[in-house]
Amino acid sequence: MTATVPARAGLAGAWSPYLPILLGLGALYVPVFVELWNGLWQTEEQGHAPLILAAAAWVFYTLQDRAAQARSKPSRISGGLTLAAGLVLYALGRVLDIVLLELGSLPVVVSATLAFLYGWRTVWVFRFPLLFVLFALPLPGFIVDALTAPLKLWVSVLAETTLYAAGYPIARSGVSLTLGQYQMLVADACSGLNSMFSLMATGIFYVYLAGRKNKLQNALLVAAIPVVAFFANVIRVIIICLVTYYFGDEAGQGFVHGAAGMVLFAVSLVLLFALDLILDWLFRHRRSSTLPMGANPR
């Protein structure tokens, strides 16, 4: 008597005939990753990008079996045209040294390769990790400039209003705060834009992992992310002001300046998790209250 072991379905085995294509993708993007690791990814603004790519790669791997079941007829024409467009974006990015085009071509090239080999139904299965990669892209300068100035002003106004209401001798001129004998400037990094972007990526990844079926609940949680990030940044500025007021400028601009950002990012995550639990309870309670008498809520 012989026993047969069923083969495990997955894209990993199916990709082996196309190893040259995979090596080609590696040849295109590994140099980009190395350059970014030694440059842009070392900055505070883009330090989250490697984690975004790692998370997207992990989700991509977990979806292999589902993608194998969704395989359809290869889309040679549309996939090939999309691949050509993605390679043009990549080439322009390399020639002009525009990271947004270089890294932005990655989901396009990967999607086109999947469509060319397995069809667009397979691409649809991988839609989350392919779109999630976009959070690793640096924001265009015109967007950063348009958002930074009003965010700095709002943070300054709320910090001044809060501290003044608490009885502290504070005055504001634009984005400059004078607290006692110390004058502090709310710089671009204090606008909270970077923390909003990072928290948005983390929150969306959490929503995906939580797998809530209620689309309204997911939408409310995602919509709350920038609000939570903004007010967390206001608290961060207030803490730095108070540390500077009581312990001096060196203390406020030293370790506390960086530590406050990390602590408040963690607090923001806790607040998001708590909000998710509250929303889940509210929607469950609403659903159970609308069930007919004697029905069993699921």
N, C-alpha and C positions, 0 to 999 in steps of 0.2 A: 504494500500500500504506500503510495506516495502522497505527500502533502504539497499543495501549491500555495505560495505566498502571493497575495495580490499585490501588484505593483502600485506604488503610491503615485497618485496623479499629482502633477505639478509642472510648473513652467521650467523648473531648474533643469530637468532632464530634456525637455523639449528644446531648450536653448543650446544644447551642446553642438548641434550642427552649425549654429550661427556664432560660434566662438570668435571668428574673425571680426564680426560686427561688434561684439561686446568688447573685444580688444580695441577696436577703433574708437568706441565711446570712451574707453579709459584713456586712450592716447589724446583725445580731445580735451577731456575735462580734468584729468589728474594734474597737468601743469597749471591749470587755472586754480585748482584747490591749493596747490603748493604755494603759488604766488599770494593768494588771499590769506593763507595761514601765516605767512611771514609778513603780511602787511595789514590789510584792512581788517582782518578778523582779530587783530591784536588791539583794536580800538574799543572803547566802551560802547560806541554806537552799534558796532557789528559783531560784538563778542558772542552774541546768541546764535549767529548763523550756522556754525558747525553743529550745534545741538539740533537745530531745525532740520538740517540735512540728515543727521543720524536718525532722528525720529521718523522722518519720511521714508528712509531706507528700511527701517524696522517694520513700519506698516506695510510697505511694499512687499516685504518678504512674507508677512503673515497672510497676504491676500493671494498667494500663488495658487492654492488649490481652487479657490473660488474662480480665479481667472481661467484656470485650465478647463473648468466646466462651462465657461462662457465663451470659449473660443469659437469663432465663426470663420467664414471665408476671408482669406487675407485681402486687404484693401490695397492692392498694388499701386493703383493710379493715385488715389487721394493720399495714401500714406507716403508715396514717393514724392508727391508735390509738397506735402507738409514737411517732409524731411529736408527737401531742398531749401524751403523757406527757413527752417531752423538752422541749417548750415550757413545760410547767408547772414542770419543774425549773428551767429558765432563768429564768422569771418570779419564782419564789420566791427564787432566788439574787440577782437584781437588787434585788428589794424588800427582802430581809433583809440584803443585802450579804454573802452567803456565797459566797466564791470557789469552794469545793468544789462547790457546786450549779451555779454559772454555767458554769465550765469543764467540770465533769463532765457537763453536758448535751450537750456538743459531739459526742462519739462516738454518743450516743443519737440526736440530731437528724440527723447525717450518715447513720447506719445506716438510720434510718426513711425518709429521703429516697431513698436508694438502693433500698430495698425497694419503696417506692411507685412508683418509676420503672422499675426493672429486675428486681425480685424478690429474694428472700432468698438465692438462689444467688450473686448478685453481692456481697451483703454478706459472705458466707462467704469469698470471694476476698480481700476487704479486711480480714479479721479481725485480721491482725497489726498494721497501722498503727492501726486503730481501738482495739485494746486497748493498744497501746504509748502512746497519748496519756494513759492513766491515770497513767503515771509523771510527767507534768507537773503532776498535782494535788498540792496541799499535803496533807500527812498531817493527819488530824484531831487535835485537841489531846489527846484522851484516849489515843490511840495513842502520841503523842510522849511524854506524861507516863509512860505505863506502861513504855515501853522505855528511856527516857533514864536513869532512876535506876539500874536494874541494870547497864546498860552502863557508866555512869561508875564504878560500884563495881568491876566486873570489870577495867576498864582500870587503875584505881588499884592494885588488888591485884597484877596482873601486872607493872606498872611497878615497884612497890616490891620485889616478889620478885626481879625481874631485877637491879635496881640493887644491892640488898642482897647478892645472890650474887656480884656483881662487886666487892664491897668498898667500896661508897660508903656514907657515913653518912646513911641515909635512914630515916624513920619515917612511918607513915601513921595518920591518924585519919579514918575514913570515907572521903571523897573528897579529903581534904586531905593533901598530901605535904610533908614537911619534909626538905629536902636541904641539909645544912650549915647555913648561916645563912639560907637562903631557904625561904619557905613558899609553896607553889603549890596552887591549887585547881583540880581537874579540873572545868571548867565544863560546862554542857549541850552547848556546841559541840564539846567534846572527847570526847563519848560515842561519836562515830563513826557516829551514826545517819544523818547527812546523807551522809557518804561511802559508807556501805553502800547507801543508796537510789540514789545517783548511779551507783555501780559496778554495782549490780544492773541498772539500765537499760542501761548501756554493755555489760555482759556479755551480756544477752539480745539486744541488737541485734547483737552480734558473732556469737552463736550463729545468729541468723537469716541473717546475711550468709554465714557459713561454709557453711550448707546441709548440715550433716552428716545423713545418713539414720538413723544409729543413735540411737534415742530415749534409750537408757540413757546413752550418752556425753553427750548434751546435758543430760540430767537431772543427771548428776554434776557437770558443769561449772557449771550454774546453782546447784546446791546448795553448791558451793565458794565462790561469790562472797561471801556474807556472812562466811564464815570468813576469807577473805583480807582483806576490808575491816576486820574487827575487829582482826586481828593487825597489819595495817599501821598502824592507829590507835594501837595499843599502842606500836609503834616510834616513831611521831610524838611521843607524850607523853614517851617516854624521851629522844629527841633534844632536845626542848625543855627537859627537866630538866637534861640535861648542859650545854647551852649556857648556861642560867641559872647553873649551878654554877660554870662556868669563866669566863664573861664577864659575869655580872651579870644583874639582872632586866630591864634595858632591852633587852639583846640578845635575851633569851629571849622577850620579849613583842613584839618589833618585827618586822623583816622576816623573821626566821627562823621565827616562828610561822606566818605565812602560807605562806612558801616550803616549809616542811616538809610541809604538807598537800598542796600541788600535786605535789611530788616523790614523795611516797609514794602518791598516787593514780596517778601514772604507773607507779611500781614495781608497784602492784597490778595494773594492766593487763598489764604484762609477765609477771607471774606467772600471770595467767589464760591468756595466749596460750601460755606454756610448758606449763601444765597441759593445755591443749587438744591441743598437739602430743604430749605424753606419752600422753594417753588415746587419741589417734588411733593412735599407734604400737602401744599395747597391744591395742587392739581389732583392728587389722589383723593383728598377730602371732597373736592368738588365733584369728581367722578363718582365717588361712592354715594354722595348725597343725591345725585340725579338718577341712580339706579332704581328700578321698581322694587317695591317691598318684597323681600324674600330672595332677591337676586344675589348671586355670589360675585363680589367685585374681584377683578383680576389685576 
